[in-house]
Amino acid sequence: MQFRSHRLANGLEIVAECNPAAHTMGVGFFVRTGSRDEATELAGISHFLEHMAFKGTPRRSAEDVNREFDEIGAHYNAFTSEESTVYYASLLPEYQSHALDILADIMRPSLRESDFEMEKKVIVEEIQMYLDQPPYGMDDRIKQLCFGSHPIANSVIGSEASVTALVPEQMLHYHRDRYSADNLFIAAAGNVDFDALVTQAEQLCGEWEPTGASRATPPVVMEPAVEVKPHAVSTQQYVLLLRDAPAAEHADRFAAKLLTTIVGDDSGSRMYWDLVDSGLVESASLGHYEYQGLGMFYTWLACEPDDMVDNLSRLQQLFEAVERSGIGDEELAQAKNKLKARVVLGNERPRSRLFNVGGNWLQRREYRSLTDDLESVDSVTVADIMSVLEKFPLSKHATVTVGPLESVGDLA
């Protein structure tokens, strides 16, 4: 495999992990925009714009976009997160040119007012549908509770009020600013003809203008607050615990992932044996999520309402024990084997490598091979994990719970 990169005169970059032995390829546009880049009055616009990209362009109708992807047998989709919007396709290499043409085309959608109003109704219905599901909104609310006004706490989908208030002119300005040549890039992986990719990118995207779009990455201040959200029709009590953690730029992010594997993996972890296997809860897990400038330790728990306080007390004792006594060499070795297996299994297909290549370029503007990631996991020591725990103790967190309970006593 070979990593190659090229920058067009307008600032648009093309990066690819080329593997001539692969039978397929993945290609996509990674736009450096998400909910963390939205002003309050624009809440939900990045996700809304993702929908609008598939509603047609000056060259293609919405039906044309879907039909042409289907004609070349591509698997295609898009997603919006806190800090990116990604449009991608996985396909046979002989259709590389056609796929890039479609993807580049939808980066410049028509943004018709009639489509805008119709899609607004679709998104509002999506929000209302989610609100009928008891745990929905917990992740948004706990980020607001834990991180206050920090932009990472912005909701990806927005609210019914914010989406309803959006007007077409706001989307036109947002698209012009954020979907600029210097704020997105093309990533590819698999059996890629890189020279052809660069030539075509120049033809399709060479006239796009840069805007100097930027992103604020202020530091976070974690607030250990507690909030109870009664939901009478729910049969279980759902709990989220959140605190800050190593960021995407920090080398200790690998130690953080091994820590969560040891403490809160969905199988074989301390939380699994103590809470799940024992039947005290239906589910419990701990994960590490990394963003530019900050990371998050997310703990999830679901159980019978009457058992929640005792289970949280038990979980708190587990966190304090690992902070006090650390982890063992055997635990670390097992966690490394588990994590390395997941890394390898999760990167066997070019589409998965596409997200790895694109994600690394998006967050750190670096290329990391599979071997690089495996070596980073192997190099983590017990001391590295204890250092993470010292800087980001799991026992200090914000808490949000949703379910039948109207109060849960003192959980602060």
N, C-alpha and C positions, 0 to 999 in steps of 0.2 A: 504494500500500500504506500501511496505517496500523497503528502499534503501539498496543495498548490493554492496560491492566492494571487489576486490581481486587483488593482484599483483603477477605475476609470477616471478620466480627467475631472468629472463632476463630483468625485468623492465616493461613488457607489463601489462597494467591494464585492468580489466574487471569491468564495473560499470553497474548497472541495477536498475530500479524502477520496482519492482515486484508487479503485481496486479492480484491475482488469479481469481478475478471476471471478468476480461477482456476476450473477445472472440478472440482477435487477439494479435499479438505482432509485435514489430519492432526491428530490430537488424542491427548494422552497424559498420564499421571500420571508425574511425575518425583519419585522418592523420594530424599532425600539420605541414602542409606545404601548401604554396600558393604563390601568386605573390610577396608578401612582402619578401619572403625568397630567391628570385632569383637574382643572379648577372646580370648585364646588358647583358652579352653575353648569358644568359639563359632565357631571357624574353619569357614567354609563355610556359615554359617547364612543369610546374605543371599541367596546363590544357591539354597539349599534352599527358602527362603521364596518366592522367585519361582516355583519349581515348584508349591508348595502353593497359590498364589493361583489357579491354574487347576484345582484339584481340587474346586471347588464352594463355594457360599456358602449362607447360610440361605435365599436366594431362588432360587438356580439350582444345578442339578447341573453336574458337569463337562461332560456332554454338552450341556446347555442353553447353556452359555457358548460352546462351539465352534459349535453349531448356529445360534445367534442371530447370531454374527458372520458366519457363512457366508450366512445368509438376507439380510443387507444388503449382501453382496458386499464386505465389508471385508477388507483385508490387515492382519493383526494379529499381534503377537508381543511378546516381552519380552526384556530382557537385563540382566545384572548385571555391574558392573565394580568397580574398586577403590573408587569413591566415589559410585556411583549404581545404582539399580534403576529401570528404565524400562518402562512398559507402554503400548503405543501401538496406534493403528489409523489406516489411511488409507482414505478412503471418499468416496462421493458426498455433497455437502452436505446433501441432504434427509434423510440418516440420522444427522445430528449428534446429535440427542437420544437416539436408541437406542444409539449407540456410547458416549456418555458414561455412560449408565445402566449398561451392561455393565461398563465400565472402573471406575466408582466402586464397583460391587458387588464386583468381585474384589479391591478394596483392603481389603475386610472379609470375608476367606474364613472358612470354617467351621473349618479347622485340626483336622479330626478325627484322632484317634489312629490309626485304621486306615489312613487315607490317609498319615499321617506315616510309618508303618512301611513301607508299600509304596513310597512315593517315596524313602525312604532307600535301599532296595535298588537302585532305578533309578540314583541318583546314585553309589553305590558302583560299580556296573557301568560307569558313564560314566568314573569315575576309572581303573578297571582297564583299560578300553579305551584311554584316552589313554596309560597307562603302557607299552602295547605299541608305541607310536610313539616312536622314538628321541629326537627333539628335545623331546618333551613334558616340561614341568617346567623347562626351561632358563630361561624368563623368571621363574618364581617363585624358582628357586635363585639367579640372578644378582642379583635384587633383595635377597635376604637377604644375599648375600655383599657387595654394594656398600653397602647401607644398614643392615645389622645389624638391630636391633630396631625400627626405625622402622615405624609401622603401614602405610605404603604397600607394604611388602614382604610383607604378608599375602597368601596364596593366595586367589584368588576362589572356586575350587571346593572348597578345603580338602583334607584328606587322608582316606584311607580310615578311619584311626583316629579323626580328629576328627569326621567325619560320623557314624560308627557310634556314637560316644559321646553324641551329642545326644539329648535327650529332649523330649517335647512341651511341657512346662512352660517350657523355655528359649525355645522359639519363640514361645509365647504372650506372654511378657514382652518379647521382642525386638520382636515386631510391635507391641505396645501402645506401646512407647517410641519406635520409629523411624518407624512409619507414622502419625504424629500429624499433626494439622492444620497445625502450624507447621513440619513437617519434610518436607512434600511440596507440590507445586504442580501445577496443570493448565496445560499449554501447548498451543497450537493454531496452525496456520498454513494459509493458503489461503483458500477461500471460506467464512469463518467468520461465523456470526451471533453476535457477541460478547455482545450484551445477553441473548440467549436462553441462551448458555453460562453467564453469571453467574447468571441466575435459576435455572437447573437445578442449578448447583453449590451454590447456597444450599440448595435443596431436598434434594439428595442428601448433601451433606457438611457442612452448617451445624451439625450436632450433634456432629461429631467434635471431640474434645478436644485441646488443645495439651499438650505435655509438656516443652517447653524442651530438647528433644534438641539436643546440640551435637557438634562434631567437633574433635578435637585436630589441630593443624597444626604440630607441632614442626619445627625446622630439621633438615636432613639433614647428615650427615658422610659424605663419600664415601671408601670404603676401596678402594685399588687392588690388590685381591687376585686370585689366580689359582686356578682349580680345574679339575681334569680328572676327568670322569665316564666311565669306560670302559663301552662298550656293544658287546659282541663281535659281535652280529648286524648291526650297522649297517654299511653299505658306504661311507658318506661320513662326513667329520668335520664336525660342526656347531659353529659358534662364535658366541657373543654377547659383545659388549663393551657396557658400560654405565657412564654417569656422570650426575651431576646436570646440570640445564639450566634455562633460564628457566621460571618457574612460570606458571600460568594468569593470575595477577594482573598480570604484568609486561608492559609495552608492548614489550619487546624479544623477546617470543615470535614476532613476525613476522620479525625478523631471524634468529632461530634456525631458523625454517622455510625461509627462503631459503638459509641456510647449508647445511642438510641437502640441499636441492634441488641446490645447486652441487656439493657434495662427494659425496653418496651417493644421489642419485635412482636409480631402477631403469632409467633410460635417459638417455643424454646427460650423465651426471655424470662427475666425475674418477674415482670408483671404477668406474663402468661401463666407461669406456674403458681404464683401467689393468688391471682385474682380470677383468671379465666378457667384454668384447668380445675381449680377447686370449686367452681360453680358459683362463686360469689358475684360475678358479673357476666353479662352476655358477651361483652367485648371490651377490650382495653388495649391501647397501643400508644406508643410514643414515637414521633418522627421529627426529623430535622429538615427544615426547608430553608434554602439559601437565596438571598436577593442581593442586589448591589447596595452595599453600605450596611446591611444588617441581615441577620438570620433569625429563625424562629424555632423554638422547641414547642411542638404541639402535642398535648396529651389528650386522648379521647377515651371516654368511658361511658358505658350504657348499662344500666342495671334496674332492678326493682326500686321504686321510689323510697320504700321504707328502709332499704339497705344503703342508700347513697351516702349518708353521713359517715357510717362505719367504714364503707369502702374508701372514701376519700381520706379518712384518718389512716387507714391501712396503707394507702398509696403514699401519703406524706411520710409515714415511717419508712417505707421502702426507699424513697428519695433521700431522706436524711441518712439512712444506713449506707448507701453507696457513696454519699459525700464524705461520711465519716470514715468508712473502712476501705473504700476503694473497690477495685475489681481484681480478680485473680488472673494469672497468666493463662490458665486453661480457658477461662471465659473469653479472654481476648483472642486466643488462637481460634476458638470455635466461631467467634463473630467474624474474624477475618475470612475464614473459609466460606462462611455463609454469604458475606458481602461480595467476595470475589466471584463466587458462583453466580450471583445475581448480576453482577456487572458483565460477566462473559455471556451469560444466557440472554441478557437484555440487549446485547449489542451484536448478535449474530446476523441480523438482517440489515441491509443498507438503510431502510427507513429509520431504524433505531439509531444507527450511526449518524444519520442526518440530524436528528435532534441533539445528539451529543456534540457534533461538530458545530452546529448552529448555536446551541446553548452556551458552549464555552466561548465562542466568538462574541456572543451577545453580552455576556456577563464580564468577561475578562479580556476579550480580544486576544485570545490565545488558542492554539491548537493543542489538544491532548489526545494521544493515541490510547488505545485500550491498554497497552503495556504501561503507559505513564500512570493511568489510574490504578492498575493493579500494584505497581511499585509503591505508589503513595499509600495505599491501604496497608501493604506489608510493612511499611516503615513506621507506622504508628506504634507508640509504646504505652505502657500503663501510665507513665509520667505525663505523657501528652494528654491522655484522657482526664487525668486528675487536674491538669492545668485548665482544661475546658470547664470542668465542674467548679473549680475555684472561681473562675471568671463569670460563669453562668450557672449558678446553683439551681438545680431543678426544684428544690423545695420552696423557692420564691417565685411566685407566678400570679397572674390574674386568673380569675375563675368565672365562668358563665355556665349556668345550668338551666335547662329547659325541660319542663315536664309538669306533672300534676302538683308538685309541691309549690306552695306559696311562700314558704320561708324555710331556711335550712340551718338556722342558728348562726353561730359565729364560725365562719370558715376562713376568715382573713388570716 
